[in-house]
Amino acid sequence: MKRFKPAVLILCCIPLAGAMAHPDAVQRWRLASGPGLATPDWDAVDEVFAAYDHTDTPGCALGVVQGGELVYARGYGMANLDYGIAITPQSVFRTGSLAKQFTAAAIAIAVRESALSLDDPVRKWIQTLPSYPSDPTIRHMVHHTSGLRDYLTLMSLKGLRDDDFYTDAEVREAVSRQRELNFTPGAEYLYSNSGYFLLGQVIREAAGMSLREYAQEKIFGPLDMAHSHFHDDHNHIVHNRATGYAPQGDGYRISVTTLDMVGDGGVFTSIEDLVHWVNALDYDGLDDGLTPMLETRGVLNTGETIPYAFGQSHGEHRGLRTVGHGGAFVGFRADITRFPDHGTSLMTICNRSDSSPGRLNRRVADVVLAEQVGPRAAAPSGRGRGAASTPGPSPVTNIDDYVGSYYSEELDVEYEFSRSDERLGLRIGRRLRVELLRIGVDTLVARGRTFRFGRSGGRVTGFEVDAGRVQHVAFVRRESRR
C-alpha cells in the first residue's frame, strides 16, 4: 500500500498538550503561506475564535493545510476544565459523524480488495434484517439512500435519553424490528446513522475483524495517524483526550457518552493526525484511485445525482468548490472543509456543544482564501407585504378522543395519552412526559414529532409518528384493561 507522508514534522517544536496548564503561551505553528498563495492574516483567523479563547471555557482546535503542509495550527480554550488543560493541535477529540469519512473509506477499500461488493444486499451480511420488497444495498447505505430508519431516533422514540446506555446488539435488534423503510431504497436521500452503523457491522462480517481493527490496519496505521481510532470501548483510556461540554446556566457541564457504537461516529482524532488524512484525500495518497471513488456522488433511481458521496458531501462556498463533512454528538462538534481546487483544507474540532465548526471553517476560508472567494451571497429579504402567515400549533380541545394506550411492535414501546389540567399529555415508557398540540385535523405535534391519528367509525384506533429521520412508525390502540 502506498503511503503519503505530508510535511508535518514542524509539529515537533510544539510541546505536548499535557505539559501546558494554561494557554497563556499560545501553542501554534505558522508558515508564511501555502505554496503559490498569499500570506493570510493569521491574526484575523485568531479573531474568528476570539469567543472560544479563554482559560475558563471549552473551545476548539484549528488546522489549516495548504499545498500539503500544515501552515497554521492552534488551540483555543480548554480541553479539560477540571485540571485546567489547554487545547492544542495534539488534543484528541471525539468527532461525531466525521467518522463517516473513515467508515466509507474502509468500505471502499474492502470493495477494492474484493471482500464485498457495493451492490451486495445488506441482508447478505446482516441476516437478521427483514426482507423488504426492495432490499437496500451497501451502496444505498453509503449514500444515505437506503431508507433505513435512523437508530438514534428510534431509541429516542422508545423513550431513551441521550445518556442512556445500550449495546450494538440492541441497536441491531431495534433496526431489525422495522417492518418498513422510510422509502424505497434509492428513491430519496435521507441521512441515516443506522446505515453507517451497519456498514461497520458489515466490515466485521466480511473482513473478520472489527471496524476499529480494520481501520487501524488499512487507514490509520498506513497514514501514521498514531492518535486516531474508532472508540468502541468507552472504558478505553485515551491520551490527551479533550472532555466534551454543554452550556448550562452561566457555565458548562460535562457532556460525554458511554455508547460504544462506531461506524456512524466514534472516531477519536486530533488536528495533527487529520493533516495526514486530508492530504491522503487531496493527493490520492492512501491507495491509487481511492480518492476518486470516495468522491463519487450517489445517484437516485431517477438518475438524479446527489451531493453526498462516500462519507463526504460536495458543496460550495462563495463560488469555490468544497468537499467535506461535519460531526456533532454529545459535547463535541467537528468539521473538515476541503477546497480541492485551491489545495486548501480546513479542520476545526470543538469540545462544546454550542459551537459550529462548519461556520467557523467558512469564516476562516474567507481569510485564508481572501483572494479566491467570490462575493458574499445577498442576505435573504423579509417576507413580502401581505404574505399569508402560517398558524402555529394550538391546544387540543377534544382531548378524550385520544386518551388511551397505544403500542408499536416495531419499537416495542407503549405510549400513554392522558388528560392533565385540560391538556393532552404523553408519557413514553416510564420517563418522558410531554404536552401535545394540534396542527391539523387529527394531527398533533410534540418535541419535533408529528402524530397522525386514524379513525374507524369515528373512534381513534391508532396513529403513525414521523420524527425526522424516522417516518410513519405505526402504533395501534390497546383496549382498556378494565
HUJOGI-V162411 format. One line per field, one symbol per residue. burial: 1 if it has 24 or more other ideal C-beta (glycine too) atoms within 12 Angstrom, else 0. A space follows every 50 residues. Layout:
burial: ???
//
This chain:
burial: 00010101001001001001011001111110110010010100110110 01111011111111111111111111111110001111111111111111 11111111111000110101111011001001001111111111111111 11111111110000010100110111110011101101111111111111 11111110011101111111011110111111000001011111110000 01011110111111111111111111111111101110011011111101 00000111111111101001111111111111111111110111111111 11111111111111111110011000000000000000000000010010 11111101011011111100001111111001011111000111110011 11110000010111111011111111100000
//
